[in-house]
Structures are given as structure tokens and as C-alpha cells.
Amino acid sequence: MTDNPCRPSTTKKKQIMAVHDAMDVLNGKWKISIISSICYHNQRRFSDILTDIDGISNKMLSQELKALEMNKLVKRIVLDTQPVSVLYQLTEYGKTLQVIIDNLADWGTEHRRVITGK
């Protein structure tokens, strides 16, 4: 019996579910941009991330950073300074996204060139 081309095999179904799981963690307008900001700078202050990402509000950045922390992609580092400073850094697990971020950047550059002709 051959595989029905319209029906995914068990392996393909698992891969599709894995993509779904990844997108569930990384979904939304801002998460990839936040991860990219931290990824390309190693550590970022809240205000630095706000500057890096046009259009994001303080409240949304705070919510997204909390979600990224909950998913163990970002860690919050509180410095003992006056006033208190907070840095955000990718966890070791979060650093595994570096290849994906680099690939997205390359694809985005090429896509812009294809669409604009420049």
C-alpha cells in the first residue's frame, strides 16, 4: 500500500506538529524582533529593545519579555545599581535560535530584493 499524497505520514505529521509548537512559542508581531535585538547585541536593556523595535509599546514589550522568560528563551538580570538596572539576555536554550534568526535575516534581505527589485 502506498502513502496517500494528501495524507501526511506519521513522520511528516510530527514535523508539522513541531512547527506548530515552535510557532506557538514564537507567535505574534514582536517576539522574533525582541529575540533578534537581544541576539545581535548579546545583552539589552528594556529601553534599548524599545529603541530597536519601532512601534512596540512599553506594556507590550513587558508582556512579551515575560512570555519569553516563561518559555526559557530569555533571562532577566537585575543589576545592583542605583537606580536598579535590568538586562535581558538569551538563555543557552534561547541561543539555539541564533541560526533561525540569521536565516530569517538572510531570507528577509533576499525577499526585499525580490519584491523591490533592489
C-alpha angles and dihedrals in degrees: 000000000000127000115266104241090218093054116068118232117242091261093050091046090053090049091050090050090049090054089048091051092049092049090048089061096039099037126125136058099285115032098084091046091050092048090048092051092052093039096053094045100035092221129027136184118226091252091050091055090048089054093047095052117058115216102014116127126222090248094050093046090051092050093047094047089052090051091049090049091049089053090050094242098113132034127205116223117197112203122209096237135125107274097024113255125207125202127191121213135172115256118233086262091049090052088065085075091065093093091049092049091049091048091049090050091051092046092047091051091050093044091053089050092049094047098042098032090230 
